[in-house]
Amino acid sequence: MIVVQIDKYFFMVKNNIEGLQKKLSVNLNKQDTLTKPVYTHIGGYSEEVSFSAKILLPDIKFFIGFEKMVKEAKPVRINSFDMLFFKRIFITNYEVEVGNFVKSHLFSTLYYTKDIKISGVIMDDEEKNDFGLLGLI
């Protein structure tokens, strides 16, 4: 069962995804005054999403090219249940950790797991193709 799809990459239940976190922030401007702070809603909001996955050795080949895609710094399609349906994500953080090393024959070393953590900002719907932020990058 697919939990998250980013572009052509599928993160499934077998990748040990514990959960998907979504953060919604309303854009407020805080002004300090002598008596108390005053908050003004300046319009809009921002959404962030993050998750972790543990990729096992036989499945690592399915994620070749993912890091290159992140380095391109372009919004990509993301889907995940009803939390992120037909959205675009601008990946802002990608962390990788390999583990469970073992010695194999002829003095070489293998690892069996690759832990990845992905987080990013959710852009407008795919249909609109309005990436307001991209003008700043």
C-alpha positions as CSV (number, residue, x, y, z in Angstrom):
1,M,0.0,0.0,0.0
2,I,1.4,3.4,-1.0
3,V,1.6,6.0,1.8
4,V,3.2,8.9,0.0
5,Q,4.0,9.5,-3.7
6,I,6.5,12.2,-4.6
7,D,6.9,12.6,-8.3
8,K,7.7,9.0,-9.6
9,Y,8.8,7.7,-6.2
10,F,6.5,5.6,-4.0
11,F,7.0,5.3,-0.3
12,M,5.0,2.3,0.9
13,V,4.0,0.7,4.2
14,K,6.9,-1.7,3.8
15,N,9.2,1.4,4.1
16,N,8.3,1.7,7.8
17,I,6.7,5.1,7.6
18,E,5.5,5.8,11.1
19,G,3.4,8.8,10.2
20,L,3.0,11.9,8.0
21,Q,3.0,15.2,9.8
22,K,1.4,18.3,8.4
23,K,1.8,21.8,9.8
24,L,-0.5,24.7,8.9
25,S,0.6,28.2,9.9
26,V,-1.5,31.4,9.5
27,N,0.5,34.4,8.5
28,L,0.4,36.9,11.4
29,N,2.4,40.0,12.0
30,K,3.2,40.7,15.7
31,Q,3.7,44.3,16.8
32,D,4.9,44.9,20.4
33,T,3.2,47.9,22.1
34,L,3.5,49.3,25.6
35,T,0.5,47.5,26.9
36,K,0.3,44.2,25.0
37,P,1.3,42.7,21.7
38,V,-1.0,43.3,18.7
39,Y,-1.4,40.6,16.1
40,T,-2.5,41.4,12.5
41,H,-3.5,38.8,10.0
42,I,-1.6,39.6,6.9
43,G,-3.4,37.1,4.7
44,G,-2.8,33.6,3.6
45,Y,-1.2,30.6,5.3
46,S,1.6,28.1,4.7
47,E,1.5,24.4,4.9
48,E,4.5,22.1,5.6
49,V,4.7,18.3,5.5
50,S,7.3,15.9,6.8
51,F,7.8,12.2,7.2
52,S,10.5,9.6,7.7
53,A,11.0,6.2,6.0
54,K,13.4,3.3,6.4
55,I,14.4,1.9,3.1
56,L,15.7,-1.7,3.1
57,L,18.5,-2.9,0.9
58,P,16.4,-4.7,-1.7
59,D,14.3,-1.5,-2.2
60,I,17.1,1.1,-2.4
61,K,17.3,0.8,-6.2
62,F,13.8,2.2,-6.4
63,F,15.0,5.5,-5.0
64,I,18.0,6.1,-7.3
65,G,17.8,9.7,-8.5
66,F,15.7,11.0,-5.7
67,E,18.5,13.1,-4.2
68,K,19.2,14.5,-7.7
69,M,15.5,15.5,-8.0
70,V,15.7,17.3,-4.6
71,K,18.9,19.2,-5.7
72,E,17.0,20.5,-8.8
73,A,15.0,22.6,-6.3
74,K,11.7,22.5,-8.2
75,P,8.2,21.8,-6.9
76,V,7.1,18.2,-7.6
77,R,3.8,16.4,-7.3
78,I,2.9,14.8,-4.0
79,N,-0.1,12.6,-3.0
80,S,-0.9,11.0,0.3
81,F,-4.4,9.9,1.2
82,D,-6.7,12.9,1.8
83,M,-3.9,15.0,3.5
84,L,-2.1,15.9,0.2
85,F,-4.2,15.1,-2.8
86,F,-2.9,16.6,-6.1
87,K,-0.6,19.1,-4.4
88,R,3.0,20.2,-5.1
89,I,5.8,20.1,-2.6
90,F,9.0,22.1,-2.6
91,I,11.3,19.9,-0.6
92,T,13.3,22.1,1.8
93,N,15.0,19.4,3.9
94,Y,16.3,15.9,2.9
95,E,18.3,13.9,5.4
96,V,19.8,10.4,4.8
97,E,21.4,8.0,7.2
98,V,22.6,4.5,6.3
99,G,23.0,1.8,9.0
100,N,23.1,-1.8,9.9
101,F,26.6,-2.4,8.4
102,V,27.8,-6.0,7.9
103,K,31.0,-7.5,6.4
104,S,30.4,-9.5,3.4
105,H,32.8,-11.8,1.5
106,L,36.2,-10.5,0.3
107,F,36.4,-7.8,3.0
108,S,33.6,-5.6,1.5
109,T,30.9,-3.9,3.6
110,L,27.2,-3.7,3.0
111,Y,24.5,-1.7,4.7
112,Y,20.9,-2.9,5.0
113,T,18.9,0.2,5.8
114,K,18.7,3.8,4.6
115,D,16.8,6.1,6.8
116,I,15.5,9.2,5.1
117,K,13.7,12.3,6.4
118,I,11.9,14.6,4.1
119,S,10.2,17.9,4.8
120,G,8.9,20.6,2.5
121,V,6.4,23.4,1.9
122,I,3.2,22.6,0.1
123,M,2.5,24.7,-2.9
124,D,-0.8,25.6,-4.6
125,D,-2.9,22.9,-6.4
126,E,-1.3,21.2,-9.4
127,E,-4.0,22.7,-11.7
128,K,-3.2,26.3,-10.9
129,N,0.6,26.0,-11.5
130,D,1.0,29.2,-9.5
131,F,4.3,28.8,-7.6
132,G,4.5,32.3,-6.2
133,L,7.6,31.5,-4.1
134,L,9.7,30.4,-7.1
135,G,10.2,34.0,-8.2
136,L,12.3,34.5,-5.1
137,I,14.5,31.5,-5.7
